[in-house]
Amino acid sequence: MSAWLDWIRALAAISVFTGHLRAFSLEIDVSQHGLANVGMKSFYFATSLAHYAVLVFFVLSGFLVGGSVLNEFRQTGGLRVKTYVVARVARIHSVLIPALALGAVADWLGLRVFHGSAVYEHGHFSHLLWWNAAANQGIGIFFANVACLQTIFKPVLGSNGPLWSLANEFWYYFLFPALLMAVWPRVRWFRRCLAAVLAMALLWMLGAQRDFFFLFWLAGVGVRLAPEVRTPPIWLALAVLAASLVAAKTTEILRLEMMGPIMDSVVVVTFSVLLWSLTKRAAPMSSWPAKCGQQLAASSYTLYACHFPLAVLMATVLMQVPGWQLPGHIHDPRSWAAYGALLLVVGGVCFGLSLVTERKHHQLKRWLMKFV
């Protein structure tokens, strides 16, 4: 089962990565090129699922992290709080802090050295970078992002928009155990009351939209609690998930904004059913694909957290130095050359960084445990 989860994590991160880089390189609207080009339409659909990939991450996090918390409560009636907090901080911050530093340097280079004010301040890539990244700098914003308070009390640091989801993820790690402790049998009344107050404070701090996304995180926990009954075949669950993604993208194209939360929920439910089927029916994966998925998954968090400011910088360089127009026409070879260069360079840097960050988070955890 773990090999299948590795591939899901890897594909979700790759979906976000390739989608963002495509939007930096290639024109946004290809409808004028006709419906006959099925291959191009399919390519654009496959690289436009970043939002739903983030929802998949939330469900997976609930399944893995929330599931482990639930198991510990079942076995011991409580949670080893210090060990849990250290593990979560080590996991998030082993990548987050380097990502913030790297992003700050990349934004400075793009804005000051390569004179990219049109990109960083004036919304050249308004479909991706619609905020003033140059204004979102400073030590206060940096430390707010370190504390995972971006988009809650402060904006994301600079251009690194994808960091919004880490604020959700990090605080869900503590909201769920607090809620669980508040209702779990045989918990001392003082701890129960303290946990309830903490849970209410976190729900208030996160706000309505993040609380709504927390339900998606809980869907992953729900898979752990799913009854021992016959699950649908994996192929059927996968087909239903694919259909839900098509329906969700259709509502986006038709600009049916009111349908957004509904379609998000449908995608989460259908993915949760697929995950449930995989837990019961997935056959063991052969050695080579399993190792490949493991390697990709081991870099997925770094890829997600670091790729965006690097892509902004590289797009700025390509626009300023050789003078390429980005995003470019799909029939212009330079547009595809830019896309390929972004994939190779940004992907390579993120993979290299993961070797000393994400893959070393267990060492950081052991070091932090010395102080608690």
N, C-alpha and C positions, 0 to 999 in steps of 0.2 A: 504493500500500500504506500509506503514512504516514497518509492520511486515514482509513482504516479503523482503524488503531491509535489515532488520536486519538479516534474515537468509542468504542472499547472502553475507553480510559482514562476518558473522560468519563462513560460509563454506569456504570462500576464505582464511581467516586466518588459519583455521584448515587444509586446504589443504597445505599451506606453512609449517605449524608446523609439521604435520604428515609426509610430504615428506622429510623434512630435517632430522628428527629423524630416519626415516627408512633408509636413506642413511648412517647415522652414525652407525647403528646397523647391517644391513643386506647387503650382497654382492650386488654389483651394477648390474652385468650381470647374468641373470638367463636363458639365452638362451640355455645353455648347459643342462638344465633340461627338455628340450623338450616342444613342443607346446601342449601336452595333458593336462598339468596342467593349465586349464583355470582360475581356481580360483586365483592361484598365479599370473598369467599374469594380471588379472583384478586388483588385489591388487596393483601390481607395477604400472600399468597405473594410477590408482586413486591417488597414492601417488607420481606422477611425474609431477604434473601440477602446481608447485609453480610459475614458470615464468608467466603462463597465469592467475594465481590468482592475481598476481601483476597488470597485465593489467586490470583485472576486478576492482581492487581498483582504478586505474586511472579513469576509466569510471564512477564509482560510485561517486568519488570525484567531477568530472566535473558536474555530474547530480545534486548532493546535494549542493556543495559549489558554483560552477559556476551558477547553476540555481538560487540560492538565490541572487547572485550578479546581475544577469540579471533581476530578479523580482524587485529588489530595483531600478535599473536604469529605468525600465519601470514606476515605481510608482512615483519616485521623480526626475528623470533626473540626478541622481548622486549617490554617495556612501558616507556613513558616515565613513570616512577613519579611524579615531581613533578607533571607536567601532569595525570596521572590523579587523583592525590590531591586536587589543587586543584579539579578539575572536580567530583569527587564531594562534597567539602565544600561547595562553593558551591551545588550543587544542593540538598543536604539542608538546610543551615543558613540559606540565604536565607529559608526559610519556618519552619524549626524554632524559631529564636530568637525571632522575632516571635510565633509561636504560643505559646511558653512564657510570654512577657511578657503577652500578651493573656489567656491562660488564668489566670494568677496574679491579674490585675486583676479579671477576671470572677468568679473564686471569692471574692475578698475582698469584692466588692460583694454577691454573693449571700448570703454568710455573715454579714457585719458590718452592711451597710446594710439589706438586706431580710430579715435574721433567718431565714435558710433552714437552720437546724441540722437540721430534719427531713429535708431533702434531702441536705445535705453530710455529715452525721454519722450519721444514724439510718436510712438506707436506705429513704427513701420510694419512690424509683424503684429498688427492689432488683434488678429484672430488667436494669437498665442500669448503675446506679451502686451496686454492692454493697460497695464498700470505703469507708473513712472518708476522704473527700477532704480534710477539714479537717486531718487528721493528716499528710497527705502534702505538707506545705509546708516551706519552709526553703531556705536558700542551698545546703546540701549536695545536696539533692534536685534543685534547679534545675540546678546544674552537672553532676550526674550525667546529667540528661536532655540537657543540651547535648552531653555526651560520648557520647550514645546508649547509655547503660548502664542505662536504665530497664528494669525487670523482670529485669535481670541481677544488679545489685548494689543498686539502689535502686528504689522504686516510681515509677510515672508521677507527674508533678507534678500535684497537686490532682485535679481531676475529669477530666483529659484522657486517658481510657482508650485511645482509638485510637492514641495514640503508641507503644503496645507494638510495633506492627509496624515502626516506624522503627528500633528497635534491631536487629531482624532484618535489615532492608534494608541499613542502613549497614554492618554487619559482613560481610554477604555480598559487598559490593563489594570487600572486601579478602581474604576467604577464597578466593574463586574464583581471582584472579590468583596467590595464593600456592600453591594446589594446582597450577595450571597450570605455574608456574615450576618447581615441584618435580619435574615429570615431563617437561617439554619437552626435546626433544633439543638438544644442543650448548649448554646452559646451563652456565656455569662451576660447578664443584663447590661453591665457597663460597656462591654465590648459591642454588644448589639446596638446600643444607643449611639455609641461613638461611630460605628460603621454606618448607621442610618443617617446621621448628621453629615458625614463625609460624602455619602452617596448623593444626598440632596444638594450639597454644596457643589459637587461636580456636575450634576445635572443642570443646575442653574448657570454655572460658569460656561459650560459647553454650549448652551443655547439650543433652540428648537431644532435647527437643521442638523447639528451634530448628534443630538439626542435621537433624531430620526434615523441617522446612519448607524447609530448604536444598535438599533433593531436588526440591521443587516449583520452586524458583528455577532449578535446573539443567535442569528440563524445558524452560524457555524456551531455554536454550543448545542443548538437544537438537533443538529445531525448526530451529535454524541448521544442525545437522549432518545433518538428515534427508536421505535419499537422493533423487536426482532420478528419482522414479518418479511414476506417475499418482496424484494425490491424490483422495480422495473429493470428490464435489460439495459445495459450501459449504452448500447447503440440508440435505443429509444430515448433515454434521458438526454443524450448528446444531441439528437435531432430536435427535441423540444427546446433545448437551450439555444441552439442555432436559430430556430424559428423565433424565439423571443428576442434575440439580438436583432434580427431583421426587422421585427415589428418595432423595436425600440428606435432603431435608426430611421425607420420610416416616419415615426412621429417627430423626430428631430428635423428631417428634411421638410416636412409639412409645417414646421414651426408650431407644433401643438404643445406649447410650454406647459400647459396645465396637466398634460399627460406624463410629464417627466417623472414625478415621484411614483406614479403607478407603474410605469414601464421599468423603472429602477427596481421596484419591488418584484415585478414579474421575473426579471433577470436573476435577482437574488434567489428567489424561490426555485426557479428551474435549475440554477447552478447547485443549490443545496441538494436538490433531488439527485442530480448527477453525482455529487460527492457522496451522498448516502448510498447510491448504487455501487460506487467504487469501493466503499468500505466493506461491502458484502460480496461483491462479485469479481473484483479485479484480480486477474491472474498475475502471478509473479512475473516481473519483467526480466528479460534476459540481461546478461551481465553488461554488455557494451552500451545499450540504450540507457540502462539504469545509471551507469557511471557518467555518461554524457549529461543526463538530466541533473545528476547530483552536482556536477561541475558548474553547469549553468545556473542552477538554483543558488549555489554558494556565492554567486556574484550578483544576484538579482536585486537585492536591496541597494547595493552600491550603485548599480546601473540606474535604478529609479531615482535615488537621491542626488546623484552627481551629474547626470547627463545634460540637464536643461541649461545651466549657465555655460557649460562648455560648448553646447550647440549654438547658443546665442553669440558667444565670442567667435566661434569659427565662421558662422554666417556673416558676422560683421566684417571679419578679415577678408572673406571672399568678395564681399561687396566693395570694400575699400581698396584692396590691393590690386586684384585683376579687374575689378570693376564689374563683376557679374551682377545681373539683376535677379534678385531673389525675393520672393519665390518666383520661379521661372516657368515658362511654357513647357508643357509635357513633351513637345516635339523638339525642344532645344536640348542638344546633347550636354550642354553645360549644366543644365538643371539636374540631369541624372548623374553627371560627374560630381556635382556638389553633394547630392544625396549619398552617393557611394563614398565620397571622402568623409562626410560626417559619420556615416556608419562605421567606417574603419577606424578613424582617428578617435572619435568620442568613445566608441565601444572599446577600443584598445586601452585608452586611458582609464576608463572605469574598471575594466577587468584587472589591469595592473594594480589599481588602487585597492580593489577588493582583496588582493593577496595579503595586504598589510593592515586591513581594517576589518572587514566583515568576517574573514576567515580566522581572525585572531580574537574574536570577541570572547571566546572561552578563556583565553589568557587574561584578558581585561577583567573578566568576572572573578577569576581566582585572585588577582591582585586586589580588587576592591573588597573581597571577602576578608582580607587581612585587617580591615579597618572597622568591621562590624562585629 
